[in-house]
Amino acid sequence: MPFAGSVHAASSPDLVSFGVGAYDSIVFQESTDTPRNRSLDLRLEYRFGYSLLPFTEPYAQIHPWLGVETTIDGMLFGGGGFLADFKLGPVVLTPSVGLGFWRRGGSKNLGSALEFRSQIEVGYEFDNQMRVSAYLSHISNAGITQKNPGVNTAGGYLHIPFNTLFGGW
């Protein structure tokens, strides 16, 4: 493990994930009267390979993740959370949740510096443990302030095992 030592043996490689998407996309638009600020969304995430709950491994692997997300108009979200990998052969279904700090930049006002992200991914894992996946995500403050328009993003990821990128570390 390149970072913190795990309590349990690694069941998957640590992944470095690169994402690109359509921020504030029309997918699952919540309200037609809420103005949108569509932008290009870029993501960099680190997904730890060890499973937090080894007893779930016959069905799913629960992993922590950390990441940063930005748009070309200056929005910035940095946070972390948990994801679950459900592997069905080479197909991987990955729901995740997290929280982090958000900065507006030139994007839509989400109402709070503390925001929550929920996401669902469907991907394909190759024999070398690299993955490609498509995702839908939602960021909102979950009603902790009166202003809570939320924002949806649709896009894709390339997940590369850490050791493939940085094998000598």
Disulfide bonds with the S-S distance in Angstrom:
none
